[in-house]
C-alpha cells in the first residue's frame, strides 16, 4: 500500500499530470500551519526531484511568508477518480518573485495567468504514496474563471495595489517580500 521513495517515478509524474487539484502545506516553527488548495494549469514536474508551481494573487500570502522563513513544503495530490491514491511530495522550497533573476526562466513553463505573483521551486527529498481508499469520488466540472476575470479587470497597477494592501504580511505578521523589487 504505502511506500516512501527518494524521488518521483514515471507513474507518479503521469498521475500528477492528470490531476486538476493539489494541496500545499507550509509552516514556520512559530506560525499557524497553512494548507492551501491549488488548481488551474499551475504545476510542473522538472525532474524526479524538482517541481515548480505558479502561485496567483489571492486573499492571503501565507505560503510565501512561510517558505522565506522555513523552506519546508509538502504538496499532496489525491485521486478523485479511478484507482485510489494519495501522493505526497516533501522537500525544501524557495520563492521566486517577478523581480527575481530566475522568474523569466521558471514562469516560461506556465501559461500567462493574470495576477501571477510567485513561482515556488520545490526540491523533493521524499515521495510518499498511500492508499487513498477513504478519499471519495468527485467529478471535475470546469475551472473557475472568477480569479482570472478579477485579475484581468484590475490590471497590473490594480494587482500591485492589492499586493500592497493585502499580501505583504502573513496571518502571523511574517513579511512576504512581495513588493521588495519595486
Number of C-alpha atoms within 10 A of each C-alpha: 7 11 10 11 11 14 19 21 13 10 9 16 15 11 14 20 13 10 17 19 19 19 15 17 18 23 21 19 9 8 16 14 13 15 16 12 12 18 16 18 16 19 23 18 17 13 14 17 19 19 19 23 21 24 24 19 20 16 9 16 25 28 25 31 28 30 20 17 15 16 20 19 22 20 22 20 21 23 23 19 14 7 9 16 21 17 22 20 24 21 18 16 24 21 25 22 23 16 15 12 10 13 15 13 8 18 20 9 16 15 11 9 18 19 24 18 22 25 24 21 20 25 22 23 16 16 23 17 19 15 16 17 12 8 14 11 12 9 7 11 6 8 10 10 9 9 15 17 12 13 20 15 12 16 12 13 9 14 20 19 13 18 22 13 10 15 24 21 20 19 14 13 11 18 18 23 15 23 15 10 9 6
